[in-house]
Amino acid sequence: MNAKGSAEKTKTSPSKPAYMVAIGASAGGLEAIESFFSAMPADSGLAFIVIQHLSPDYKSLMVELLSKRTPMKVQRAENGTLVRASCVYLIPPKHNLTIFHGKLVLTEQKSTHGLNLPIDIFFKSLALDQGDRAVGIILSGTGSDGVRGIRAIKEAGGMIMVQDDESARFDGMPRAAISTGFADCILAPEDMPEKLLAYSKHPYISMKDYPTQLLTDEDGLSRLFGLIRDKHKIDFSHYKMSTVTRRIERRMSVNQIKALRDYVRYLERNTREVSNLYRELLIGVTNFFRDPEAYTLLEKKWLPELLKNRSGQDVRFWVAGCSTGEEAYSLAILCLEYMERTDTRINIKIFATDVDNQAILKAGNGIYPESIAADIPAELRTRYFQSRDNNLQITRSIREMVVFAQHNLVKDPPFTNIDLVSCRNLLIYLQPVLQHKVLELFNFALNPHGILFLGSSETTGELAPYFEPLNHKWKIYRSKGVSRSLDVHHMVPGVAKINRPADTGSSYQQNIRQVHQEERVLNRFLNAVEGQYLPLTVIVNEQLEMLHIIGDSSSFFKLPSGKMERRITKLAVRDLEIPLATGLQKLFQKQTEIKYSRIPIRQNGNEILLRLRMLPIEGRKNQELLAAVFFETEKPAKTQGKKAVAYDVGKESQQRISDLEQELQFTKENLQATIEELETSNEELQATNEELLASNEELQSTNEELQSVNEELHTVNAEHQAKIMELTELNNDMENLLASTKIATIYLDENLEIRKFTPDFSDIFKLNNSDIGRTLDDIGDHILPKELLDAIDTVESISRPVETDMFIKDKSYLVRILPYEIGPTSYSGVICTLIDITQLKQVRKSLGRSEAWLEEVTALARVGGWEIDLETMETYWTDQVYKIHELPLDFDHNVEKGIQFYSDEDQPVIEAAVAKLLKTGEGFSLDLDFMTAKKNKRRVQVIGKADKVNDKISRVYGTIQDISEIARVRQDLEDSRAEVDKLSQTITKDKPSKKTSGKKPSNEK
């Protein structure tokens, strides 16, 4: 079936498309779109929706231009249009386009100043409506429109194709799309249709039972998961199989591989494909303030409750599965907004982790495409983002709040003392056993009353008793603080341990009770021995903060008024400040036990001697360094063990003072140098910064508007360029047509000024290009004849055409003068054409003379001609035939009626002759008796002939001649001949016999 037939079939029997292909393009996209559709067959079974950046001030010519490149039906999208297969739909200007249940929905673009992203809007809508039947294609354009849209299509299981930057006239959009890592194919536009059709017809794509195909090959899946684990250290075998197998099959479809074993062999040979599959399985899809309503709840209610009365304290957040960091930065912005709104200062640290190292690196840079502007309120965008090379970068103040790290949530230990955990849309990809383990980690990590923020499709499952739901719709929970211990069986890394059944129900609660019981036993033991065996003991960390006190501390510590302090040197009595600071500093530096003895302390007016023992507390790797300080009153008896150093207050104080002075001097020198540098530039920078902030807001807004206008104007320019090319071709065609017809033509405007004329007109009246723009009055009747000028004036005044013959410069011309029509009833100017008919008149005169001679000859000879039309069987007579039949010229005749004029005896003869002539082409010549319409008997001679082409009769014709006079003469001659013959016979009979007897007559010679 040819392309035209396919297009007609599509129009008459439209069907549901197998895939919906959304094509996004901007500046320079017209050429790419034309190349794509020129290579796309008309019967693909796909539907195409083209989204461009169109100017609202110019009419788009895309329908007319694209219709010439494809036999498919091309139309502008209308509200409620049902998308059909093998059809192309174009976005109209001033509108955004979405799709709902396979129908296109148009909405007017908002008139507010800002960045409009129609490609992102439609791509995201297509992903929601069509799922894995969506295909997104990004072609030439500037900016980053489409980046957020292809993320959504990828998350839904669709396919992404991007134009390679070498073939793109503007590579901004293609580069931004490629940088996401979501592009399945990077090709030139003309190569995309072949790849797209192969993908749509792949068995795994067309089969409805695709999940069962891979699940049956357990060995192949194990080898595949092993290849990924060996290279990227992640085991996907316990992710949800429905999602994993679907994405594996999609990669197989892209690479045109049908069997899993063949794909595994392909992975073994191609490590790059292993990485592509790894990224396919991760699919980190996120954006700023995802689900704005959920973030509004956090901002207005739950974050203020969490941060209230925490001024000066540490607050820790954990964003697990952070991908490229958008949600972590969103939380940081909300926290900074709260602190500015309440004029408080809280030390907020956000730990953002993900298993994908590339995503972590990108998140740390904090650089995102301009398209994120659609997700961020304008005031926040202005305050916390800076423009950088057509991108937006998070300000340093926000970046410093977030710490990004690569972290495997399943294998690596969790963070602790967390106030808020955000893990959105990660659990849905895990099997229940992994979901349970991850939630246990979160329960362990969260402080009592900490917040757990999950995705809208996720729940706490079996761990619901440990979390209080705050909002069911957006899955915001509060930790009940029931358990702060983690089941050690679930902390063992490795797949083998994960495979064992999770401890749930009563067994899980039993483990928790066991841990609590062990803690109570330890507390009971400490309470029992602290008064009898242990002296006053204080546990401190490396920051000299008191973490735990065992025994009565009232004699050695005091609580100062004002802000709460935890440093031991601030709480200890004055006599102990220097010994504690010096000893603990040495202990943490050398990690060895420190002992001081005979430290004089004034207590209740008396002086006592005190012994200090400072002992490092060993811990596991990466744990916080701790030390225990024992306070013992000096006894007369000798101390055993290591000899304590007698504490010399003066000497130690002098050493401490010297160390502090040296450190202070070094700090002062550095500070003085820094101050001198900063003071020289601070005032200038401060003034400049204020001006730049104001200018930056204006420039950023202006830049966005100019960028959008620039893309729209480039699209308009491309369409106009294509139209100009068409008009140039049409103009050339018209010039060549007029030149080939040899018709002299002149175009005059409404003021009868010369607009254009053909070379033939110039040859007649000797005009040149300098005469263009002159009026007929300027030229005068010495160049154009007055008769012609008057005719042009008449047409210009009455707006009706005039046609006449004129004799100009020894030649006859047919002159046609018509008004120049610009509308159904409106005119602007005149067109005048001159056709040389000199030779035609001579031929016509000669032909008239010949026709007159022919009429006279036929009249004298009384001969007429006839012809039979082989298609209609109608007969044609010359005037002489009517005269022979004595019929009027308007007589309605045919073959049957013509035969009826012959005698009854001759009718069968002529009828058989005509039938044979029509059938075989055999001619005839017959003399027949004839009765005219006026009942006059005549004798006629009828001749019939036939012409043949390739043995097929092409024409049947002949003559009819009145031979009545000839017949009478012929009859008279025959009668005369008969009388002569009779007379001759009589004479012969009367002569004497030649036989004689004997003698011969004398007179006989």
Buried (B, 14 or more C-beta within 10 A) or exposed (E): EEEEEBBBBBEEEBEEBBBBBBBBBBBBBBBBBBBBBBBBBBBBBBBBBBBBBBBEEBEBBBEEBBBEBBBBBBEBBEEEBEBBBBBBBBBBBEBBBBBEEBEBBBEEBEEEEBBBBBBBBBBBBBBBBBEBBBBBBBBBBBBBBBBBBBBBBBBBBBBBBBBBBEBBBBBBBBBBBBEBBBBBBBBBBBBBBEBBBEBBBBEBBEEEEBBEBBEEBEEBBEBBBEBBBEEBEBBBBBBBBEBBBBBBBBBBBBBEBEEBEEBBBBBEEEEEBBBBBBBBBBBBBBBBBBBEEBBEBBBEEBBEEBBEEBEEEEBBBBBBBBBBBBBBBBBBBBBBBBBEEEEBEBEBBBBBBBBBEBBBEBBBBBBBBBBBBBBBEBEBBBBBBBBEEBBBBBBEEBBEBBEBBBBEBBBBEBBEEBBBBBBBBBBBBBEBBBBBBBBBBBBBBBBEEBBBBBBBEBBBEBBEEBBBEBBEEBBBBBBBBEBBBBBEEBBEEEEEEBEEEBBBEEEBBEBBEEBEEEEEEEEEEEEEEBEEEEEBBBBBBEEBEBEEBBBEBEBBBEEEEEEEEEBBBBBBEEBBBBBBBBBBBEBBEEEEBBBBBBBEBEEEEEEEBBBBBBBBEEEEEEEEBBBBBBBBEBEEEEEEEEEBEEBEEEEBEEEBEEEEEEEEEEEEEEEEEEEEEEEEEEEEEEEEEEEEEEEBBEEBBEBBEEBBBBBBBBBBBBBEEBEEEBEEEEEEEEEEEBEEEEBBBBBBBEEBBBBBBBEBBBEBBEBEEEBEEEEBEEBEEEBBBEEBBEBBBEBBEEBEEBEEEBEBEEBBBBBBBBBBEEEEEEBEBBBBBBBBBEEEBEEEEEEEEEEEEEEEEBEEEBBBBBBBEBEEEEBEBBEBBBBBBBBEEEEEBEBEEBBEBBEEEBBEBBBEBBEBBBEEBEBBEBBBBBBBEEEEEBBBBBBBBBEEEEEEBEBBBBBBBBBBEBBEEEEEEEEEEEEEEEEEEEEEEEEEEEEEEEEEEEEEE
